[in-house]
Each structure stands twice: as C-alpha cells, then as structure tokens.
Amino acid sequence: MKRGYCKEDIPKIHSRIIHDKLNYYCRFRTFTFSSFNWLYDGFYPTLPSGQISRKVIPTWIEEYLSPLALAIWIMDDGRWIDNRGLKIATNCFTLKDVKFIASILERKYNIKTAIYSAGGIDQYNLYFPKKNLPILVPLILPHMHPYFLYKLNMVKPNIS
C-alpha cells in the first residue's frame, strides 16, 4: 500500500553499533512540497522578531491526531519501558504542550497518560501506563508496521 509522497525506492535497513549494542535503522527519502508549509508553520511559528520559535504543538492538532498519526508517532518516537508501559519522547515540547496533547488523548480516545520529567530543563515525556494499553493498542495496531511491534512489547524485531 502506498502512503504519502515517498519515492518508489524501497527503504533499506542499515545497522550500526552504538554503545556496544547493534542497532538497526531505516532510511528513505520523501519529496518536498510547498503545499505542506502550513504544517511546518504550525509547529515552528515565526515570532514578531522574525525568528523561528521553539517547536510547539499547534492548536489544530486534535483534528489530525488520528489513530494512524498516533501509530506513526509511536513508531518514530515511542519506546517500551519494561514493566511500566510505553513512552513517547516529547522532550522538545514545553510542559504546557505535553499537557495539551495528554488532554486531547483523554478527550478524543479516553486514553489516560502520565507526564514525567525527561531529566533536562523543561523536558517531559508522555507515558502510556501498562494498565491503559488495552485502549491504546487496538486503536493503533492496524496501522503499525510489524517491525515496530516491539515498541508495544508484542514481538522483538527480526532482521535478516
């Protein structure tokens, strides 16, 4: 199935060793279209001084935070935390923005989350506690690539 504006080249899986551990990653290329500039502008608004602001959560995000979008976000920035649940690295957003996302997830999908400091100044992660995964998983599972199911603690990746 085709999704979006990706080139026809099949993505290749690469590997590298980081901290004595073998890691895999996939690289692919997309096209650039000015018709998507409004998305960039929503996340990186221009300040009155003309400078680009810190990344923000746009006010219109609720309309676009679909199960597919949530699955993609988890496949990209999600990580399984043993015996605790799933976290999304939201370090680049303010606490106010992370709380805004949490409120959308609760209102739109009845998914309760928790917010924890990521250790840096004004850096926070969004957690889906294990007890709330029975709501999250059926919502996003149809959109998850099988390779990324390890982020839901369902399977471990098998790279040949």
QUINORDA-V324937 format. One record per residue. N is the residue number from 1. PSI is psi as a letter, one per 40 degrees, with the letter a starting at -180 (* if undefined). OMEGA is omega as a letter, one per 30 degrees, with the letter a starting at -180 (999 if undefined). Layout:
N & PSI & OMEGA
N & PSI & OMEGA
This chain:
1 & h & l
2 & h & l
3 & h & l
4 & a & a
5 & f & l
6 & i & l
7 & i & a
8 & e & a
9 & h & l
10 & h & l
11 & i & l
12 & i & l
13 & h & l
14 & i & l
15 & i & l
16 & i & l
17 & h & l
18 & h & a
19 & f & l
20 & e & l
21 & h & l
22 & h & a
23 & i & l
24 & i & l
25 & i & a
26 & h & l
27 & h & l
28 & i & a
29 & i & l
30 & i & l
31 & i & l
32 & h & l
33 & h & l
34 & e & l
35 & e & l
36 & e & a
37 & d & a
38 & d & l
39 & d & l
40 & d & a
41 & d & l
42 & d & a
43 & d & a
44 & g & a
45 & i & l
46 & h & l
47 & i & l
48 & d & l
49 & e & a
50 & e & l
51 & i & l
52 & h & a
53 & i & l
54 & i & l
55 & h & a
56 & i & l
57 & h & a
58 & i & a
59 & d & a
60 & e & a
61 & d & a
62 & d & a
63 & d & a
64 & e & a
65 & g & a
66 & i & l
67 & d & l
68 & d & a
69 & d & l
70 & d & l
71 & d & l
72 & d & l
73 & d & l
74 & d & l
75 & d & a
76 & d & a
77 & e & a
78 & i & l
79 & h & l
80 & h & l
81 & h & a
82 & h & l
83 & e & a
84 & d & a
85 & a & a
86 & i & l
87 & i & l
88 & h & l
89 & h & l
90 & f & a
91 & d & a
92 & e & a
93 & i & l
94 & i & l
95 & d & l
96 & d & a
97 & d & l
98 & d & l
99 & d & l
100 & d & l
101 & d & l
102 & d & a
103 & d & l
104 & d & a
105 & d & l
106 & d & a
107 & d & a
108 & d & a
109 & e & a
110 & f & l
111 & h & l
112 & h & a
113 & i & l
114 & i & l
115 & h & l
116 & i & l
117 & i & l
118 & e & l
119 & d & l
120 & i & l
121 & h & l
122 & f & l
123 & h & a
124 & i & l
125 & i & l
126 & h & a
127 & i & l
128 & g & a
129 & i & a
130 & d & a
131 & e & a
132 & e & a
133 & d & l
134 & e & l
135 & d & a
136 & d & a
137 & d & l
138 & d & a
139 & d & a
140 & d & a
141 & d & l
142 & e & a
143 & e & a
144 & h & l
145 & h & a
146 & d & a
147 & d & a
148 & e & l
149 & e & l
150 & d & l
151 & e & l
152 & e & a
153 & f & a
154 & d & l
155 & i & l
156 & i & a
157 & i & l
158 & h & a
159 & h & l
160 & * & 999
